[in-house]
Amino acid sequence: MRKHLTLLATTAALTASPLVAQDLTVTSFGGAYGAAQMEHMIAPFMAETGVNVLFEDYGGGIAEMKAQVEAGNILWDVVDVEVIDLERACAEGYLEVIDQSVLPAGDDGVAAADDFIPDALANECGVGNIVWSIVFATNTTNGPGPQTIAEFFDVEAFPGNRGLRKRPQVNMEWALIADGVAPEDVYETLATEEGQARAFAKLDTIKENIVWYDSWSQAPVLLNDGGAAMVQSANGRIFAAIQDDGAPFEIVWDSHVYDLDVWAIMKGTENLDLAMDFIKFATRTVPLSGMQDVAYGPTRLSAQALLPESIKQDLPTAHLEQGLKADGIFWADFGESLGEKFNEWLLQ
């Protein structure tokens, strides 16, 4: 009788409270990058945990995070954030603080604090997942293209449209470098009214030749269909087009602006613990090593050790001496004001 009553009680409880699979919304940048994250991070996480991940795309920046938090309507749980936006998003309270001490050791047994490269854990609101870069690329079917940022801004020697992402970040840095500012002096110069005016003046020289876009996925499309003779792009987008589609593109590393992306957690998510479980899983050694598929460098030393020599030259880490490290602190301080000036300049 006791067993019978227990069975009835258990059956009633299950009927009243059916087991429902948990959902987690993860937001990133789509395209080949998102496909690699799905293959190496998201699908394995779902298989191991039984959690259903809703994988969404966005175009970057902090506007959507800000809108969700200020409205108290959190639609995302985990979001892939460019470090150039991370400082501001964290400082303004759009992201949760992450306990980085709970991150698992690398597969070689090295503690996470020593296995991650320093920049990957530099901000309390994120855990780095890739080293990537913004480069420019040309279509070689059109003949020899520019090989420097100065030539990118030379519309007489290299006519045609330039595809650029519609935001001040990187465009302002490139404008100053093209105008003769040394890379190591770019952010100090850009912090002044005179430096900002100088950057906009240089952008004026190509303004009529710019095709603006919002999402990285549009860059290779513009280059392929002739909408632009050269494009600014995340390096992985161009690499994927070359490797997967045989596109006749050339990546130019001169003055590339490199940075990291991190996994971060939206402030106020109801799935805080589950979001942290995902980040711990996605930033393990093997999942991170899979980002070599789209030419992005992993942020763990144990993951870098798994990369074949043949792929390393395609990663930003092989070209750091030609590049400029994006300054997230600068953009946290100046992002809003320069964003307003940039939008005003677009309308002139």
C-alpha positions in Angstrom: 0.0 0.0 0.0 2.8 2.4 0.9 4.6 1.7 -2.4 1.3 2.2 -4.3 0.6 5.6 -2.6 4.2 6.7 -3.3 3.8 5.8 -7.0 0.5 7.7 -7.2 2.0 10.7 -5.6 5.0 10.7 -7.9 2.7 10.3 -11.0 0.6 13.2 -9.8 3.6 15.4 -9.3 5.0 14.7 -12.7 1.5 15.3 -14.2 1.2 18.6 -12.4 4.8 19.8 -13.1 5.9 18.3 -16.4 9.7 18.3 -17.1 10.5 21.1 -19.5 13.8 21.4 -21.4 15.7 24.5 -20.5 16.3 27.1 -23.2 19.3 29.5 -23.4 19.5 32.3 -25.8 23.0 32.9 -27.2 23.7 35.9 -29.5 26.7 36.3 -31.8 27.6 37.5 -35.3 26.4 34.8 -37.6 28.0 33.8 -40.9 31.0 31.5 -41.0 31.9 32.6 -37.5 28.6 31.7 -36.1 28.7 28.4 -37.9 32.0 27.6 -36.3 30.7 28.5 -32.9 27.7 26.2 -33.5 29.9 23.3 -34.5 32.5 23.6 -31.8 30.7 25.2 -28.9 26.9 25.2 -29.1 26.0 21.8 -30.6 28.5 20.0 -28.2 27.1 21.9 -25.3 23.5 21.0 -26.2 24.5 17.3 -26.7 26.3 17.2 -23.3 23.7 19.0 -21.2 20.4 18.6 -23.0 19.9 22.4 -22.9 18.2 23.9 -26.0 20.2 26.8 -27.3 18.5 29.5 -29.3 21.3 31.0 -31.4 20.6 34.5 -32.7 22.6 37.1 -34.7 23.2 40.8 -34.2 25.5 43.4 -35.7 27.6 44.3 -32.7 27.7 47.4 -30.6 25.9 48.0 -27.3 22.6 49.6 -28.5 20.6 46.4 -28.2 22.0 45.5 -24.9 21.3 48.9 -23.5 17.7 48.9 -24.8 17.0 45.5 -23.2 18.5 46.4 -19.8 16.9 49.8 -19.6 13.5 48.4 -20.6 13.8 45.5 -18.1 13.1 43.1 -21.0 16.1 40.8 -21.3 15.9 38.7 -24.5 19.4 37.4 -24.5 21.3 35.4 -22.0 24.8 35.1 -23.4 26.3 37.5 -26.0 29.5 37.6 -28.0 30.9 41.1 -27.5 33.8 42.8 -29.2 36.3 44.0 -26.6 36.2 47.4 -28.2 32.6 47.6 -26.9 33.1 45.6 -23.7 34.5 48.3 -21.4 31.6 50.6 -22.0 29.0 47.8 -21.8 30.4 46.6 -18.5 30.9 50.1 -17.0 27.3 51.1 -17.9 25.8 48.0 -16.3 24.6 46.1 -19.2 26.5 42.9 -18.4 26.9 40.7 -15.3 30.3 40.4 -13.5 31.7 36.9 -14.2 33.5 34.9 -11.5 36.5 33.9 -13.6 37.9 31.8 -10.8 35.4 29.0 -11.7 36.7 28.6 -15.2 38.1 25.1 -15.8 41.7 24.3 -16.2 43.1 23.6 -19.7 43.2 20.1 -21.0 46.9 20.0 -20.1 46.0 20.7 -16.5 47.2 24.4 -16.4 44.9 26.6 -14.4 42.7 28.9 -16.3 44.3 32.0 -15.0 47.6 30.9 -16.5 46.2 29.2 -19.6 44.3 32.2 -20.9 46.3 35.0 -22.6 46.2 38.0 -20.3 43.8 40.1 -22.4 41.2 37.4 -22.4 40.5 37.9 -18.7 41.3 41.6 -18.4 37.7 42.7 -17.9 35.5 41.3 -15.2 32.4 41.1 -17.5 33.9 38.7 -20.1 35.8 35.6 -21.0 37.8 35.9 -24.2 37.1 33.4 -26.9 39.0 34.6 -30.0 41.7 37.0 -31.2 40.5 38.5 -34.4 41.3 41.5 -36.6 39.7 44.0 -38.8 41.6 44.1 -42.1 40.8 45.2 -45.6 40.5 43.0 -48.6 40.5 43.3 -52.4 39.2 41.3 -55.3 42.2 40.2 -57.3 40.1 39.8 -60.5 40.2 43.5 -60.7 44.0 43.6 -60.9 46.5 44.7 -58.2 44.8 46.5 -55.3 46.1 48.7 -52.5 48.6 47.2 -50.1 48.5 49.9 -47.4 45.9 52.0 -45.5 47.4 55.1 -47.2 46.6 53.5 -50.6 43.1 52.5 -49.4 42.4 56.2 -49.0 43.9 57.1 -52.4 40.9 57.2 -54.7 43.0 58.5 -57.7 45.5 55.6 -57.7 42.9 53.1 -56.7 39.4 54.2 -57.9 36.2 52.4 -56.9 33.9 52.1 -53.8 35.2 51.2 -50.4 32.9 49.1 -48.2 33.1 50.2 -44.5 31.2 49.3 -41.4 29.0 52.1 -40.3 30.6 53.1 -37.0 33.5 55.3 -35.9 35.6 52.5 -34.5 38.5 51.5 -36.8 37.4 54.0 -39.4 38.8 56.9 -37.3 42.0 55.0 -36.5 42.6 54.1 -40.1 41.9 57.7 -41.2 44.6 59.0 -38.9 47.1 56.3 -39.9 46.4 57.1 -43.6 47.1 60.8 -42.8 50.5 60.0 -41.4 49.9 59.5 -37.6 52.1 56.8 -36.2 50.1 53.8 -34.9 51.4 54.2 -31.4 50.1 57.8 -31.4 46.7 57.2 -32.8 44.6 57.1 -29.6 46.4 60.0 -28.0 45.7 62.0 -31.1 42.1 60.9 -31.4 41.5 62.0 -27.8 41.9 65.6 -28.9 39.5 67.9 -30.8 42.2 68.5 -33.4 42.8 64.8 -33.9 39.1 64.1 -34.3 38.8 66.9 -36.9 41.8 65.5 -38.7 40.3 62.0 -38.9 37.0 63.3 -40.2 38.8 65.5 -42.8 40.7 62.4 -44.0 37.4 60.4 -44.2 36.0 63.3 -46.3 38.5 62.4 -49.0 36.8 59.1 -49.6 33.3 59.9 -48.4 31.8 59.8 -51.9 33.4 56.4 -52.5 32.1 54.7 -49.4 29.4 52.0 -49.3 28.3 51.7 -45.7 27.2 48.4 -44.2 26.0 47.2 -40.8 26.9 43.6 -40.5 30.2 41.8 -41.2 28.4 39.3 -43.4 27.8 42.0 -46.0 31.6 42.7 -46.5 32.4 39.6 -48.7 29.1 40.0 -50.6 30.0 43.6 -51.6 33.5 42.4 -52.7 32.1 39.5 -54.6 29.3 41.3 -56.5 31.3 44.4 -57.4 29.5 46.7 -55.0 32.9 47.7 -53.7 36.4 47.4 -55.0 37.8 46.9 -51.5 36.2 46.3 -48.2 36.9 46.5 -44.5 36.2 43.2 -42.9 36.7 40.8 -40.0 39.6 38.7 -41.2 37.7 35.4 -40.7 34.9 36.5 -43.2 37.4 36.9 -46.0 39.3 33.8 -45.0 36.1 31.7 -45.2 35.2 33.1 -48.6 38.6 32.2 -49.9 38.7 28.7 -48.3 35.1 27.6 -48.7 34.1 29.4 -51.9 37.3 29.8 -53.7 36.8 33.6 -53.8 39.6 35.5 -55.5 40.1 37.8 -52.5 43.4 39.0 -51.0 43.7 39.9 -47.3 45.9 43.0 -46.6 47.3 43.0 -43.0 48.8 46.5 -43.1 47.5 48.6 -40.2 44.9 45.9 -39.2 43.2 46.6 -35.9 43.2 43.5 -33.8 41.2 42.7 -30.7 39.4 40.0 -28.8 35.8 38.9 -28.6 34.4 37.6 -25.3 31.5 35.7 -24.1 29.5 37.9 -21.7 26.2 37.5 -19.8 23.4 40.0 -20.1 22.6 41.9 -16.9 19.4 40.6 -15.4 19.1 37.3 -17.2 16.9 34.8 -15.4 19.3 32.0 -16.6 22.5 33.3 -14.9 23.8 29.9 -13.7 23.0 28.2 -17.0 24.7 31.1 -18.9 27.8 30.6 -16.8 27.7 26.9 -17.5 27.7 27.6 -21.2 30.7 30.0 -21.0 32.7 27.5 -18.9 32.0 24.8 -21.6 32.6 27.1 -24.7 35.9 28.4 -23.4 37.5 25.0 -22.8 40.6 24.0 -24.7 39.0 21.9 -27.5 36.0 24.2 -28.3 38.4 27.2 -28.5 40.8 25.4 -30.8 37.9 24.9 -33.3 37.9 28.6 -34.1 40.9 28.0 -36.4 38.2 27.0 -38.9 37.5 30.7 -39.6 41.1 32.0 -38.9 40.5 33.3 -35.5 43.1 32.6 -32.8 42.1 30.9 -29.6 42.6 32.7 -26.3 44.0 29.6 -24.4 47.6 28.6 -24.7 46.5 24.9 -24.5 44.2 25.5 -27.5 46.9 27.3 -29.5 49.1 24.2 -28.9 46.5 22.1 -30.9 46.8 24.3 -34.0 48.6 22.9 -37.1 51.6 25.0 -38.3 49.9 25.4 -41.7 47.0 27.4 -40.2 49.0 29.8 -38.0 50.0 32.2 -40.7 46.3 32.9 -41.4 45.7 34.0 -37.9 46.0 37.6 -36.7 48.5 36.5 -34.1 51.0 36.0 -36.9 50.7 39.7 -38.0 50.6 41.6 -34.8 53.7 43.7 -35.7 51.7 45.1 -38.7 48.7 46.0 -36.6 47.2 48.2 -33.9 45.6 46.9 -30.8 42.1 48.3 -30.4 41.8 50.4 -27.2 38.6 49.4 -25.5 39.2 51.9 -22.6 39.5 54.7 -25.2 36.2 53.7 -26.8 34.5 53.4 -23.4 35.5 57.0 -22.7 34.9 58.5 -26.2 32.5 56.0 -27.9 29.3 58.0 -27.2 30.6 61.4 -28.1 32.4 60.2 -31.2 29.4 58.1 -32.2 27.3 61.3 -32.1 29.9 63.2 -34.1 30.2 60.4 -36.6 26.4 60.3 -37.2 26.4 64.1 -37.7 29.3 63.7 -40.2 27.3 61.1 -42.1 24.5 63.6 -42.6 26.7 66.4 -43.8 
